[in-house]
Amino acid sequence: MKILIADDKAENRYLFEVLLKAYGYEVVSAANGVEALEMLRQDRVGLIISDIMMPVMDGFKLCRVCKQDERLKDIPFIFITAAYTSEKDEQFAMSLGADRFIRRPIESDDLIGIVKDVVAKQRAGHTPSLPAQEKEEASYLAEYAERVVSKLEQKVNDLEVEIAARKQAEQQLNQYTEEVEDLYNRAPCGYHSLDKDGVFVRINDTELSWLGYTREELVGKMNFADLITRDSLKAFQECFSHLKEHGSVLDIEFDMLRKDGTVLPVLMNASVVKDDNGDYLMCRATVYDITERKALQQELERQARTDSLTGISNRRYFMQRAEQELGRSRRFGHTLSMLMLDIDFFKAVNDNHGHAAGDMVLILLAKIACNAVRDVDVLGRIGGEEFAILLPETDTQMAAQVAERLRQEIETASVPIEQGPAIHFTISIGVATLRDDDAGIDALLKHADQALYEAKQTGRNRVCIANAGTHPMPAQATEGGACDE
Ligand SMILES: Nc1nc2c(ncn2[C@@H]2O[C@H](COP(=O)(O)OP(=O)(O)OP(=O)(O)O)[C@@H](O)[C@H]2O)c(=O)[nH]1
């Protein structure tokens, strides 16, 4: 048996078709009453299932025309509607000669049950009780107009409610968008997004203010790589490739360049945003200004390397640098010499003038030694009143000359004190040069220390050279006293 479906919604027609075909019915469908009538006049149909609200010709009119047509009036007619759901709607529909009135939603099983029932009754010769054509035309039109107008009023009401709800949703959305924009722009960190080439797509106010650019100068114009220092560029490019390949990067540190050329150290986290096909769309990055942290870190590192009283390298850092220099001199076959310095009778300075005055002496010694050596030399305070100087690419003779010059400078220097004459002091110096059989820096230090001991033993205020038998004493190292170990 063939069933005609009249419904303006394609998805409804499709669902009916699938369902009814599954139960062995043939199905034809029309999008409105006029189309339905054309089909009914060309084809033999056993049942009409019609929506009510349709354009061109609605379901009420379709039913009335069918029931007035001799060839169509016996075809059973079922209304199915989601819009005309009141009792009056049903009464009016049934008054037109319909067999059934179904309100949506309805379960498939129930719908099929009704279809089977209506078909069975029709086969048994049953016809609807009150065909519409028996009603007066005027009363039909009045009722029809009432049904349509009440439906239109309801529709207008529904639309007004919907419009009000949409306006409210739009307002909320605008408010939310403003809030998100505000949070994005005023965040305490930088936010930016880059396209696949690294060009800015978006950037927040915070990061713009750090960098000193306007949004117009960056977005769509500049590549992020243009804002990276030369030293950080390689690391950044590797990080960007990793990001595109793996989808995210965490805690990457590098230096950015502000518009005024100054450096901005940053820490960055980034993740990739993909399109529906899974292809790279853009990356979003969060950037933190780590200037203060870097400065603090550098300060802590400096403090860890530095003797707090004199400001020169402490023993640990001196030994670290000395190991590096030893490696270099061995690699390039250069000579390497060491001076060990110790203040003579320093205990007496403390005892006679106080610890603070002793500190001033240590500070002055460090200052003079610092000025006396080259940039490549390594100066350190390795004990209370003991200092060491490592002299790269320096043989014994040159080292002894440096030591003697320093000894003389100290001999003529003095520390003024508030009461009494200024403090004069002297130093003893041991000199050693790295030998092939020296195992390391400790051996070199030991030899310099032995020479220093010798200088102390032989009268102080003098320079002594380790293994002087193999290294002749320089002529200059004589004034305050010089000796061979
Ligand atoms: N003011 C001051 N004194 C220090 C400091 N570190 C060590 N000293 C002192 O340095 C002195 C070293 O004395 P000694 O080892 O007896 O040697 P010395 O008196 O210099 O005698 P010689 O080395 O034999 O000439 C001690 O009195 C220490 O207290 C410091 O940071 N400040």
The ligand as a Gaussian input file, in Angstrom:
#p B3LYP/6-31G(d) Opt

LIG

0 1
 N       90.677000      40.876000      60.355000
 C       90.658000      39.658000      59.900000
 N       91.527000      38.755000      60.306000
 C       91.527000      37.519000      59.833000
 C       90.588000      37.138000      58.869000
 N       90.821000      35.847000      58.548000
 C       91.883000      35.435000      59.297000
 N       92.325000      36.458000      60.064000
 C       93.399000      36.467000      61.015000
 O       94.644000      36.248000      60.377000
 C       95.536000      35.877000      61.357000
 C       96.510000      34.872000      60.850000
 O       97.533000      34.731000      61.795000
 P       98.646000      33.654000      61.717000
 O       98.161000      32.470000      60.954000
 O       99.128000      33.451000      63.075000
 O       99.735000      34.326000      60.857000
 P      100.427000      35.696000      60.901000
 O      100.142000      36.438000      62.149000
 O      100.032000      36.465000      59.648000
 O      101.900000      35.323000      60.862000
 P      102.739000      34.820000      59.625000
 O      101.762000      34.369000      58.579000
 O      103.548000      33.748000      60.159000
 O      103.507000      35.993000      59.195000
 C       94.709000      35.381000      62.557000
 O       94.847000      36.310000      63.621000
 C       93.317000      35.395000      62.046000
 O       92.365000      35.694000      63.042000
 C       89.629000      38.108000      58.446000
 O       88.743000      37.859000      57.618000
 N       89.700000      39.349000      58.972000

